Amino acid sequence: MVPVLGCERMERVVSTPKTDEAELAVLLGRAGLKLTLDQVRAILPGAEIFRAMIARINAPLPREAEPALTFDVEQK
């Protein structure tokens, strides 16, 4: 956890290594996809986008995002 200057809250920095062609080819092979090297290269930029999304999903949410704080008891 990395302290944020001026804040009491601690935040975790999530970093993920870049996906290379060989690793992506192995992952696709495990999924049962047999692609050519050109097809793997075409998919590689999308794999980086998904890796970034996974990192954001696994990052802790701020306290303000807690559903209990946004619940409204009164029905309108």
C-alpha positions as MATLAB code, in Angstrom:
seq = 'MVPVLGCERMERVVSTPKTDEAELAVLLGRAGLKLTLDQVRAILPGAEIFRAMIARINAPLPREAEPALTFDVEQK';
ca = [
       0.000    0.000    0.000;
       1.269    3.419   -0.921;
       0.432    6.371    1.324;
      -1.143    9.348   -0.385;
       0.306   12.655    0.767;
      -2.200   14.799    2.613;
      -4.698   11.957    3.013;
      -5.397    9.572    5.838;
      -6.513    6.899    3.394;
      -4.044    4.416    1.959;
      -4.296    3.409   -1.682;
      -2.895    0.354   -3.409;
      -1.109    0.865   -6.704;
      -1.793   -1.945   -9.147;
       0.724   -2.474  -11.898;
       0.618   -5.240  -14.424;
       3.355   -6.263  -16.821;
       2.731   -5.878  -20.522;
       1.495   -8.917  -22.365;
       3.850  -10.176  -25.044;
       2.975  -12.176  -28.151;
       4.213  -15.486  -26.748;
       2.197  -15.190  -23.539;
      -0.947  -14.207  -25.441;
      -0.475  -17.130  -27.847;
      -0.249  -19.516  -24.880;
      -3.389  -18.052  -23.267;
      -5.317  -18.283  -26.524;
      -4.084  -21.853  -27.025;
      -5.349  -22.818  -23.562;
      -8.730  -21.413  -24.570;
      -8.735  -23.742  -27.569;
      -8.029  -21.073  -30.187;
      -5.415  -21.917  -32.783;
      -4.431  -18.608  -34.334;
      -1.633  -17.559  -36.634;
       1.089  -15.206  -35.428;
      -0.498  -12.364  -37.435;
      -3.850  -12.963  -35.710;
      -2.191  -12.956  -32.287;
      -0.463   -9.657  -33.151;
      -3.826   -8.185  -34.178;
      -5.391   -9.183  -30.838;
      -2.472   -7.936  -28.718;
      -3.658   -4.294  -28.322;
      -7.044   -5.524  -27.115;
      -5.336   -7.804  -24.593;
      -3.614   -4.754  -23.081;
      -6.978   -2.996  -22.753;
      -8.451   -6.020  -20.959;
      -5.440   -6.258  -18.654;
      -5.933   -2.605  -17.678;
      -9.648   -3.213  -17.035;
      -8.837   -6.189  -14.797;
      -6.402   -4.035  -12.811;
      -9.113   -1.377  -12.311;
     -11.650   -3.989  -11.201;
      -9.236   -5.422   -8.629;
      -8.283   -1.994   -7.242;
     -10.010   -0.991   -4.004;
     -12.947    1.385   -4.355;
     -13.144    4.654   -2.445;
     -15.423    4.787    0.559;
     -17.855    7.005   -1.370;
     -18.595    4.110   -3.751;
     -20.047    1.980   -0.948;
     -23.691    1.184   -1.819;
     -24.782    1.631    1.803;
     -23.940    5.321    1.572;
     -26.128    5.830   -1.492;
     -29.168    3.927   -0.200;
     -32.294    6.034    0.207;
     -34.845    4.652    2.684;
     -37.684    6.895    1.582;
     -39.506    5.864   -1.546;
     -40.601    8.636   -3.836;
];
